[in-house]
Amino acid sequence: HTHTHTHRGAPSIPLTMSVTAGVGYALLALGPALSLFVTVIAVKPFLVLTVLTSALVWLVSLIVLAAIWRAFLPLSSPWLFFLLLLICVSAQEALRPIFWKAYTKVEAFLDILAEKLSKPRLYITDKIQIALAGGLGHGVAHAVFFCISLLTPAFGPATFYVESCSQMPFFLVAALTSLGFLLIHTFSMIIAFNGYAEGKRVHQLFAPGMHFIGAFSTLVNLSHGGCIVGVSLLMGCAAVTIMYCGKIIWDKTGHESTGLLNCVGDQTLSR
């Protein structure tokens, strides 16, 4: 989300090493998303469609917000960065209940279709997977918008460091930041959908709350050496989101969710 733009070049490194580093950064940012897609999403065409739809919705929203704020660049004050994050996160979170309402209409249609075909309605595990797909689309859109474009120079003959963070390469900070938000968006969608379905206000507010906390934690990157703290805070938010999501799934499905939790957990936390 937030980085200082001034940077200095590091000594030139071999081409093969730079390509390896670029691929590594990309896999660090998107590896869990790829694993989830292959193991959980790709086996069901409807989940693939849900991921694509979700990614398109949030990617378009990010592009529109970026076009609006482009007129105010460059930002010179930390308070302007705070205002930028406040407005952008609020706009994205305003889309979440709209996405939920669209999902409920689709779910009702699928239930009607299932009855006509004498098929069972959606199981709880099906609904969890649909929410997972919606969250994954949100996370991938965020990663593509904020990370992939930044990682293109990582395949070049050098790496870069921002002046405020000499401890970590800029590309590593970008990849870890994208990974953190990817995990937050993916699993907070399950929490939010459960909150909407059961009318639980705490669950409904958890997703935007964690999004705000994660976004504001990136402001620490503006201070000298702050990237270490900022990335740690963001990954902490991601860990809390995953654990809270796991608890909700376990409470709703009990032992029936063991397979889903193992599949999802192995593909994310192992990375």
Rosetta silent file (secondary structure, phi, psi, omega in degrees, C-alpha in Angstrom):
SEQUENCE: HTHTHTHRGAPSIPLTMSVTAGVGYALLALGPALSLFVTVIAVKPFLVLTVLTSALVWLVSLIVLAAIWRAFLPLSSPWLFFLLLLICVSAQEALRPIFWKAYTKVEAFLDILAEKLSKPRLYITDKIQIALAGGLGHGVAHAVFFCISLLTPAFGPATFYVESCSQMPFFLVAALTSLGFLLIHTFSMIIAFNGYAEGKRVHQLFAPGMHFIGAFSTLVNLSHGGCIVGVSLLMGCAAVTIMYCGKIIWDKTGHESTGLLNCVGDQTLSR
SCORE:     score description
SCORE:     0.000 S_00000001
   1 L     0.000  -57.155 -170.400    0.000    0.000    0.000 S_00000001
   2 L  -126.533  120.993  175.587    2.447    2.616    1.190 S_00000001
   3 L  -141.005  152.687  170.038    6.120    2.893    0.326 S_00000001
   4 L   -76.866  150.643 -171.095    8.523    5.753   -0.118 S_00000001
   5 L   -96.664  -16.025  179.709    9.448    6.179   -3.750 S_00000001
   6 L   -76.121  132.619 -178.290   13.082    7.216   -3.479 S_00000001
   7 E  -145.451  162.845  177.902   15.385    4.259   -3.936 S_00000001
   8 E  -125.582  150.653 -178.332   18.997    3.412   -4.630 S_00000001
   9 E   -82.802  150.903  175.080   20.415    0.692   -6.783 S_00000001
  10 L  -101.272  167.083  179.110   22.392   -2.275   -5.481 S_00000001
  11 L   -55.730  148.256 -178.108   25.409   -3.804   -7.230 S_00000001
  12 L   -61.949  142.897  179.314   24.600   -5.629  -10.445 S_00000001
  13 L  -124.245  157.306 -178.272   23.820   -9.322  -10.089 S_00000001
  14 L   -57.061  150.820 -176.937   23.883  -12.149  -12.666 S_00000001
  15 H   -60.570  -43.738 -178.510   20.875  -12.440  -14.956 S_00000001
  16 H   -62.292  -36.788  179.192   19.996  -15.977  -13.815 S_00000001
  17 H   -69.149  -38.626  179.747   20.046  -14.852  -10.197 S_00000001
  18 H   -67.393  -38.766  177.398   17.842  -11.848  -10.929 S_00000001
  19 H   -65.054  -43.037  177.711   15.322  -14.023  -12.778 S_00000001
  20 H   -60.252  -42.625  178.772   15.322  -16.480   -9.887 S_00000001
  21 H   -63.840  -43.400  179.514   14.748  -13.626   -7.447 S_00000001
  22 H   -61.440  -44.460  177.896   11.904  -12.217   -9.546 S_00000001
  23 H   -63.929  -39.749  179.373   10.192  -15.595   -9.766 S_00000001
  24 H   -62.575  -43.585  178.001   10.704  -16.087   -6.033 S_00000001
  25 H   -62.004  -42.976 -179.253    9.091  -12.755   -5.195 S_00000001
  26 H   -63.570  -41.661  179.256    6.142  -13.535   -7.478 S_00000001
  27 H   -69.917  -33.190  176.715    5.642  -16.967   -5.921 S_00000001
  28 H   -63.051  -40.192 -178.378    5.915  -15.491   -2.445 S_00000001
  29 H   -77.091  -38.769 -170.887    3.125  -13.046   -3.251 S_00000001
  30 H  -117.236   -3.232 -178.432    0.885  -15.352   -5.287 S_00000001
  31 H   -55.967  -49.677  178.319    2.002  -18.890   -4.394 S_00000001
  32 H   -59.863  -37.995  178.123   -0.746  -19.520   -1.817 S_00000001
  33 H   -63.781  -41.952  179.045   -3.365  -18.175   -4.238 S_00000001
  34 H   -64.108  -41.891  179.701   -2.100  -20.519   -6.958 S_00000001
  35 H   -63.903  -44.778  177.996   -2.153  -23.481   -4.570 S_00000001
  36 H   -62.587  -39.794 -179.185   -5.692  -22.719   -3.425 S_00000001
  37 H   -63.740  -44.962 -176.356   -6.844  -22.293   -6.993 S_00000001
  38 H   -69.622  -41.700 -172.470   -5.390  -25.620   -8.147 S_00000001
  39 H   -88.102  -28.535 -174.915   -6.467  -27.698   -5.149 S_00000001
  40 H  -116.097  -45.011 -170.805   -9.836  -26.163   -4.228 S_00000001
  41 H   -82.979  -46.799 -170.494  -11.150  -23.818   -6.922 S_00000001
  42 L   -62.886  -20.982 -177.255  -10.216  -25.377  -10.262 S_00000001
  43 L   -75.721  -13.243 -179.602  -12.144  -28.591   -9.581 S_00000001
  44 L  -128.762  114.834 -177.784  -15.470  -26.725   -9.700 S_00000001
  45 H   -55.803  -34.986 -179.155  -16.259  -24.427  -12.665 S_00000001
  46 H   -65.672  -35.670  177.437  -18.654  -22.312  -10.587 S_00000001
  47 H   -67.977  -36.815  176.391  -15.868  -21.522   -8.127 S_00000001
  48 H   -61.649  -44.700  178.813  -13.614  -20.502  -11.008 S_00000001
  49 H   -63.149  -37.653  178.560  -16.327  -18.153  -12.243 S_00000001
  50 H   -64.680  -43.343  177.675  -16.715  -16.747   -8.722 S_00000001
  51 H   -60.318  -46.977 -177.808  -12.987  -16.031   -8.468 S_00000001
  52 H   -64.132  -42.660  179.877  -12.933  -14.293  -11.852 S_00000001
  53 H   -63.890  -46.848  179.833  -16.036  -12.223  -11.061 S_00000001
  54 H   -61.632  -45.780 -179.917  -14.726  -11.176   -7.672 S_00000001
  55 H   -60.360  -40.796 -179.755  -11.299  -10.299   -9.054 S_00000001
  56 H   -65.434  -43.391 -178.614  -12.879   -8.202  -11.801 S_00000001
  57 H   -59.408  -51.166 -175.665  -15.139   -6.316   -9.372 S_00000001
  58 H   -77.165  -27.589  176.196  -12.355   -5.316   -7.008 S_00000001
  59 H   -68.101  -41.448  176.775   -9.796   -4.724   -9.729 S_00000001
  60 H   -62.886  -41.050  179.503  -12.140   -2.272  -11.443 S_00000001
  61 H   -63.216  -39.845  178.818  -12.769   -0.536   -8.119 S_00000001
  62 H   -67.192  -38.879  179.042   -9.031   -0.174   -7.519 S_00000001
  63 H   -65.105  -42.561  178.797   -8.469    1.196  -11.030 S_00000001
  64 H   -63.331  -44.782  179.509  -11.233    3.777  -10.570 S_00000001
  65 H   -63.842  -40.232  179.462   -9.851    4.852   -7.188 S_00000001
  66 H   -64.935  -38.881  179.022   -6.330    5.081   -8.602 S_00000001
  67 H   -64.038  -37.197  179.674   -7.552    7.245  -11.495 S_00000001
  68 H   -68.998  -46.011 -175.795   -9.232    9.636   -9.055 S_00000001
  69 H   -76.731  -14.834  179.711   -6.233    9.928   -6.729 S_00000001
  70 H   -58.490  -31.044 -178.892   -3.769   10.287   -9.584 S_00000001
  71 H   -68.785  -17.314 -176.874   -4.696   13.971   -9.772 S_00000001
  72 H  -103.128    0.863  179.765   -3.410   14.487   -6.216 S_00000001
  73 L   -79.641  151.252   -3.024   -0.022   12.804   -6.644 S_00000001
  74 L   -81.300  151.835  178.163    2.629   13.038   -5.369 S_00000001
  75 L   -87.077  130.834 -173.278    1.506   12.934   -1.750 S_00000001
  76 L  -107.010  -12.243 -175.316    3.808   14.904    0.519 S_00000001
  77 L  -123.762  140.818  175.659    2.315   14.366    3.960 S_00000001
  78 H   -57.232  -29.812  178.492    1.719   11.205    6.009 S_00000001
  79 H   -66.939  -31.157  176.613   -1.768   12.551    6.732 S_00000001
  80 H   -70.112  -37.079  175.051   -2.516   12.490    3.005 S_00000001
  81 H   -63.852  -40.706  177.882   -1.443    8.835    2.884 S_00000001
  82 H   -61.081  -44.988  179.246   -3.756    8.187    5.833 S_00000001
  83 H   -64.410  -39.853  178.062   -6.628    9.904    4.027 S_00000001
  84 H   -59.887  -48.900 -179.812   -5.859    7.959    0.857 S_00000001
  85 H   -64.573  -40.308 -179.498   -5.993    4.640    2.684 S_00000001
  86 H   -60.020  -46.731 -177.752   -9.125    5.640    4.596 S_00000001
  87 H   -69.999  -44.289 -176.221  -11.046    6.508    1.431 S_00000001
  88 H   -67.242  -44.011  178.945   -9.784    3.587   -0.653 S_00000001
  89 H   -66.247  -40.408  178.232  -10.410    0.927    1.998 S_00000001
  90 H   -60.776  -41.736 -179.848  -13.859    2.395    2.757 S_00000001
  91 H   -65.576  -41.192  179.072  -14.765    2.279   -0.939 S_00000001
  92 H   -66.470  -41.250 -178.413  -13.626   -1.332   -1.268 S_00000001
  93 H   -70.077  -24.561  176.588  -15.463   -2.401    1.867 S_00000001
  94 H   -66.191  -23.373  179.448  -18.643   -0.751    0.603 S_00000001
  95 H   -78.933  -21.092 -174.256  -18.590   -3.306   -2.209 S_00000001
  96 H   -62.064  -50.270  177.912  -18.533   -6.295    0.144 S_00000001
  97 H   -64.270  -29.802  176.506  -22.236   -6.259    1.178 S_00000001
  98 H   -66.571  -42.117  177.515  -23.168   -5.635   -2.459 S_00000001
  99 H   -62.814  -38.035  178.198  -21.138   -8.687   -3.460 S_00000001
 100 H   -64.142  -44.232 -179.893  -22.903  -10.654   -0.716 S_00000001
 101 H   -63.194  -38.967  176.622  -26.355   -9.657   -1.962 S_00000001
 102 H   -63.688  -38.817  179.303  -25.406  -10.706   -5.489 S_00000001
 103 H   -64.615  -41.763 -178.699  -24.224  -14.040   -4.104 S_00000001
 104 H   -62.263  -35.527  177.077  -27.515  -14.630   -2.248 S_00000001
 105 H   -65.797  -42.185  178.398  -29.437  -14.170   -5.495 S_00000001
 106 H   -65.838  -40.544  179.260  -27.180  -16.689   -7.227 S_00000001
 107 H   -62.418  -42.180  178.565  -27.523  -19.096   -4.297 S_00000001
 108 H   -62.415  -40.203  178.469  -31.326  -18.865   -4.455 S_00000001
 109 H   -64.529  -42.117 -179.757  -31.218  -19.590   -8.176 S_00000001
 110 H   -65.444  -36.492  178.515  -28.951  -22.604   -7.634 S_00000001
 111 H   -67.192  -41.283  177.405  -31.274  -23.979   -4.942 S_00000001
 112 H   -63.135  -43.055  178.640  -34.285  -23.636   -7.249 S_00000001
 113 H   -63.590  -39.151  179.387  -32.347  -25.325  -10.034 S_00000001
 114 H   -63.964  -39.198  178.836  -31.307  -28.122   -7.686 S_00000001
 115 H   -65.424  -40.801  179.319  -34.924  -28.766   -6.713 S_00000001
 116 H   -65.162  -33.010 -179.017  -36.009  -28.960  -10.348 S_00000001
 117 L   -93.721    6.655 -178.921  -33.217  -31.438  -11.076 S_00000001
 118 L    58.403   39.506  178.415  -33.912  -33.391   -7.875 S_00000001
 119 L  -109.808  156.932  178.349  -30.456  -32.547   -6.591 S_00000001
 120 L   -69.704  153.866  175.802  -29.506  -31.549   -3.035 S_00000001
 121 L   -71.131  176.381 -179.919  -29.189  -27.900   -2.140 S_00000001
 122 L   -63.255  129.755  174.586  -25.854  -26.303   -1.415 S_00000001
 123 L   -77.590  166.605  179.297  -24.128  -27.860    1.560 S_00000001
 124 H   -61.504  -35.959  178.844  -22.425  -25.708    4.180 S_00000001
 125 H   -66.731  -33.355  176.478  -19.046  -26.739    2.763 S_00000001
 126 H   -64.219  -42.352 -179.551  -20.180  -25.541   -0.683 S_00000001
 127 H   -66.413  -37.646  177.589  -21.077  -22.146    0.749 S_00000001
 128 H   -64.343  -41.377 -179.973  -17.730  -21.916    2.518 S_00000001
 129 H   -66.912  -36.120  177.246  -15.911  -22.696   -0.715 S_00000001
 130 H   -65.345  -43.020  176.528  -17.904  -20.049   -2.586 S_00000001
 131 H   -63.003  -39.781  176.848  -16.982  -17.479    0.063 S_00000001
 132 H   -60.556  -42.552  179.528  -13.367  -18.637   -0.188 S_00000001
 133 H   -64.580  -41.005  177.533  -13.478  -18.151   -3.959 S_00000001
 134 H   -63.239  -42.387  178.094  -14.909  -14.655   -3.569 S_00000001
 135 H   -67.611  -37.672  178.530  -12.218  -13.722   -1.081 S_00000001
 136 H   -63.149  -39.325  176.979   -9.499  -15.232   -3.243 S_00000001
 137 H   -61.568  -41.189  177.361  -10.639  -13.093   -6.162 S_00000001
 138 H   -62.743  -45.445 -179.123  -10.415   -9.997   -3.954 S_00000001
 139 H   -65.044  -41.077  179.255   -6.947  -10.980   -2.779 S_00000001
 140 H   -65.721  -41.826  177.911   -5.664  -11.732   -6.268 S_00000001
 141 H   -59.199  -42.651  178.916   -6.995   -8.411   -7.584 S_00000001
 142 H   -63.628  -44.358 -178.835   -5.173   -6.614   -4.775 S_00000001
 143 H   -64.826  -42.860  179.463   -1.946   -8.522   -5.430 S_00000001
 144 H   -63.077  -42.988 -175.300   -2.061   -7.907   -9.171 S_00000001
 145 H   -70.871  -42.235 -172.244   -2.767   -4.209   -8.736 S_00000001
 146 H   -97.838  -20.038 -170.987   -0.237   -3.460   -6.000 S_00000001
 147 H  -115.220  -49.467 -171.811    2.474   -6.072   -6.470 S_00000001
 148 H   -58.743  -42.943  179.566    2.827   -7.545   -9.933 S_00000001
 149 H   -64.680  -31.534  179.679    3.512   -4.206  -11.618 S_00000001
 150 H   -76.184  -26.330 -176.126    6.119   -3.436   -8.955 S_00000001
 151 H   -82.238  -11.802 -179.887    7.845   -6.805   -9.377 S_00000001
 152 H   -55.063  -45.558  178.140    8.566   -6.352  -13.085 S_00000001
 153 H   -67.119  -13.747 -179.677   11.883   -4.562  -12.395 S_00000001
 154 H   -65.638  -18.911  178.264   12.832   -7.418  -10.046 S_00000001
 155 H   -85.280    2.191  179.454   13.755   -9.438  -13.117 S_00000001
 156 L   -81.715 -172.015 -173.264   16.384   -6.832  -13.978 S_00000001
 157 L   -83.367    8.993 -178.347   20.130   -6.856  -13.224 S_00000001
 158 L  -154.334  167.051  172.994   19.845   -5.313   -9.735 S_00000001
 159 L  -111.568  173.643 -175.559   17.702   -5.028   -6.665 S_00000001
 160 E  -134.342  150.196  175.001   16.476   -1.868   -4.937 S_00000001
 161 E  -129.237  137.123  172.996   16.173   -0.528   -1.420 S_00000001
 162 E   -81.026  151.533 -175.273   14.056    2.382   -0.265 S_00000001
 163 L   -62.792  -30.446 -178.213   15.901    4.910    1.865 S_00000001
 164 L   -81.959   -6.215 -178.586   13.610    4.356    4.835 S_00000001
 165 E  -144.118   88.925  179.084   14.218    0.576    4.815 S_00000001
 166 L   -87.818   -4.992 -177.389   17.758   -0.585    4.220 S_00000001
 167 L   -81.782  -26.716 -175.021   17.111   -3.932    5.931 S_00000001
 168 L  -133.573  139.885  174.264   14.891   -5.430    3.219 S_00000001
 169 L   -60.474  147.419  179.598   14.804   -5.136   -0.591 S_00000001
 170 H   -56.500  -40.888 -177.200   11.876   -3.118   -1.888 S_00000001
 171 H   -66.959  -34.303  178.010   10.630   -6.103   -3.911 S_00000001
 172 H   -68.213  -41.090  176.575   10.591   -8.344   -0.829 S_00000001
 173 H   -60.574  -44.010  179.993    8.548   -5.769    1.087 S_00000001
 174 H   -62.952  -42.645 -179.045    6.105   -5.544   -1.835 S_00000001
 175 H   -66.438  -44.145  179.634    5.780   -9.340   -2.085 S_00000001
 176 H   -66.551  -37.890  177.485    5.236   -9.823    1.656 S_00000001
 177 H   -63.432  -44.097  178.223    2.728   -6.977    1.744 S_00000001
 178 H   -64.135  -39.910  177.867    0.771   -8.517   -1.123 S_00000001
 179 H   -61.642  -44.342  179.999    0.883  -11.914    0.575 S_00000001
 180 H   -59.085  -47.714 -179.543   -0.458  -10.430    3.797 S_00000001
 181 H   -71.346  -31.736  175.960   -3.401   -8.742    2.107 S_00000001
 182 H   -59.195  -46.342 -179.619   -4.046  -11.795   -0.073 S_00000001
 183 H   -68.365  -40.668  179.242   -4.515  -13.923    3.056 S_00000001
 184 H   -62.189  -48.690 -177.759   -6.579  -11.263    4.840 S_00000001
 185 H   -66.347  -39.737 -176.734   -8.949  -10.760    1.910 S_00000001
 186 H   -63.424  -49.372 -172.865   -9.299  -14.468    1.158 S_00000001
 187 H   -89.522  -23.406  176.267  -10.258  -15.638    4.630 S_00000001
 188 H   -70.399  -22.385  177.247  -12.030  -12.524    5.877 S_00000001
 189 H   -66.578  -37.548  176.233  -14.584  -13.052    3.109 S_00000001
 190 H   -63.023  -42.504  179.227  -15.609  -16.336    4.747 S_00000001
 191 H   -63.562  -44.617 -179.057  -15.967  -14.519    8.064 S_00000001
 192 H   -65.135  -44.683  179.986  -18.005  -11.716    6.486 S_00000001
 193 H   -61.188  -39.439  177.617  -20.307  -14.093    4.586 S_00000001
 194 H   -65.005  -38.375  178.237  -20.958  -16.012    7.788 S_00000001
 195 H   -65.746  -41.790  178.176  -21.752  -12.747    9.552 S_00000001
 196 H   -65.384  -41.866 -176.361  -24.184  -11.664    6.849 S_00000001
 197 H   -68.013  -36.875 -175.340  -25.896  -15.068    6.777 S_00000001
 198 H  -104.452    1.249  178.823  -26.337  -15.326   10.545 S_00000001
 199 L    69.383   25.486  179.936  -26.715  -11.633   11.311 S_00000001
 200 L   -88.864  110.112 -175.567  -23.610  -11.582   13.513 S_00000001
 201 H   -63.251  -36.933 -178.890  -22.401   -8.001   13.675 S_00000001
 202 H   -60.949  -44.301  179.301  -18.970   -8.931   15.004 S_00000001
 203 H   -67.578  -36.600  179.109  -18.256  -11.107   11.984 S_00000001
 204 H   -63.879  -35.547 -177.247  -19.590   -8.466    9.620 S_00000001
 205 H   -88.007  -14.256 -177.300  -17.232   -5.868   11.072 S_00000001
 206 H   -62.909  -46.196 -176.398  -14.221   -8.158   11.332 S_00000001
 207 H   -61.356  -54.224  177.573  -13.383   -8.054    7.610 S_00000001
 208 H   -64.308  -34.463  179.030  -13.392   -4.252    7.182 S_00000001
 209 H   -62.693  -46.234  179.399  -11.764   -3.848   10.594 S_00000001
 210 H   -68.392  -33.302  176.938   -8.870   -6.126    9.710 S_00000001
 211 H   -63.664  -44.589  178.571   -8.588   -4.476    6.294 S_00000001
 212 H   -64.287  -44.910 -179.506   -8.258   -1.062    7.933 S_00000001
 213 H   -61.638  -45.201  179.153   -5.736   -2.291   10.499 S_00000001
 214 H   -63.201  -42.406 -179.371   -3.625   -3.951    7.807 S_00000001
 215 H   -65.378  -45.559 -178.588   -3.768   -0.906    5.556 S_00000001
 216 H   -69.439  -25.751  177.612   -2.855    1.555    8.305 S_00000001
 217 H   -65.889  -24.182  179.157   -0.002   -0.689    9.454 S_00000001
 218 H   -71.933  -15.944  176.407    1.704   -0.022    6.115 S_00000001
 219 H   -64.683  -22.790  177.589    2.059    3.635    7.124 S_00000001
 220 H   -62.369  -24.880  179.885    4.828    2.474    9.431 S_00000001
 221 H   -61.778  -19.694 -178.942    6.857    1.879    6.261 S_00000001
 222 H   -73.856  -22.502 -179.599    7.233    5.646    5.940 S_00000001
 223 L   -86.499  159.714 -177.101    9.401    5.827    9.059 S_00000001
 224 L   -65.374  123.748 -178.212   13.069    4.855    9.067 S_00000001
 225 L    71.861   11.413 -175.330   13.381    1.084    9.404 S_00000001
 226 H   -74.575  -16.156 -176.379    9.622    0.831    9.682 S_00000001
 227 H   -62.861  -34.178  179.006    9.215   -1.824    7.024 S_00000001
 228 H   -61.983  -46.038  179.763   10.262   -4.560    9.450 S_00000001
 229 H   -69.453  -44.014 -177.835    7.554   -3.516   11.900 S_00000001
 230 H   -60.989  -46.643  179.438    4.980   -2.802    9.179 S_00000001
 231 H   -65.212  -40.099  179.495    5.381   -6.178    7.478 S_00000001
 232 H   -63.380  -42.527  177.807    5.322   -7.978   10.838 S_00000001
 233 H   -62.705  -43.030 -178.832    2.103   -6.229   11.853 S_00000001
 234 H   -64.247  -44.423  179.123    0.482   -7.050    8.518 S_00000001
 235 H   -67.209  -31.065  174.121    1.453  -10.726    8.697 S_00000001
 236 H   -63.739  -41.288  175.826    0.139  -10.782   12.252 S_00000001
 237 H   -60.698  -41.510  178.982   -3.215   -9.516   10.964 S_00000001
 238 H   -63.358  -42.549 -179.868   -3.195  -12.271    8.339 S_00000001
 239 H   -63.831  -42.689  178.655   -2.462  -14.933   10.963 S_00000001
 240 H   -62.364  -41.733  179.831   -5.294  -13.697   13.204 S_00000001
 241 H   -61.924  -44.964 -179.303   -7.681  -13.708   10.235 S_00000001
 242 H   -64.076  -44.552 -178.938   -6.795  -17.281    9.283 S_00000001
 243 H   -65.907  -40.604  179.572   -7.146  -18.567   12.847 S_00000001
 244 H   -66.876  -40.000  176.981  -10.459  -16.783   13.385 S_00000001
 245 H   -63.011  -43.245  178.642  -11.767  -18.092   10.069 S_00000001
 246 H   -61.129  -39.355  178.587  -10.689  -21.612   11.011 S_00000001
 247 H   -63.586  -41.470  179.978  -12.530  -21.366   14.316 S_00000001
 248 H   -64.537  -44.208  179.869  -15.728  -20.269   12.557 S_00000001
 249 H   -62.512  -42.520 -179.666  -15.533  -23.113   10.065 S_00000001
 250 H   -65.151  -41.117  179.463  -14.910  -25.628   12.837 S_00000001
 251 H   -65.397  -32.864 -176.841  -17.800  -24.317   14.914 S_00000001
 252 H   -81.892  -35.287 -171.667  -20.175  -24.512   11.946 S_00000001
 253 H  -121.188  -13.557  179.342  -19.214  -27.897   10.545 S_00000001
 254 H    61.917 -136.333 -175.706  -17.178  -29.668   13.225 S_00000001
 255 H   -66.028  -20.413 -179.931  -15.315  -32.728   12.072 S_00000001
 256 H   -65.815  -22.514 -176.566  -16.849  -32.462    8.599 S_00000001
 257 H   -89.041   -0.955 -175.171  -14.619  -29.443    7.938 S_00000001
 258 H   -55.930  -45.493 -178.759  -11.380  -31.261    8.734 S_00000001
 259 H   -62.330  -43.733 -179.578  -10.628  -31.961    5.068 S_00000001
 260 H   -65.862  -43.756 -179.485  -11.322  -28.389    3.988 S_00000001
 261 H   -63.871  -42.822  178.584   -9.302  -26.897    6.841 S_00000001
 262 H   -62.556  -42.043 -179.432   -6.373  -29.191    6.155 S_00000001
 263 H   -63.955  -49.640 -178.540   -6.449  -28.403    2.445 S_00000001
 264 H   -66.850  -44.920 -177.348   -6.682  -24.652    2.949 S_00000001
 265 H   -64.581  -42.986 -179.443   -4.251  -24.553    5.849 S_00000001
 266 H   -62.307  -34.132 -175.171   -1.601  -26.666    4.165 S_00000001
 267 H   -84.092  -10.133 -177.375   -1.648  -24.468    1.063 S_00000001
 268 H  -115.850  -59.726 -174.752   -1.336  -21.175    2.953 S_00000001
 269 L   -66.690  -28.354  178.624    0.353  -21.443    6.329 S_00000001
 270 L   -66.184  -17.334  178.564    2.998  -23.823    4.961 S_00000001
 271 L   -93.426    0.000    0.000    4.130  -20.960    2.781 S_00000001
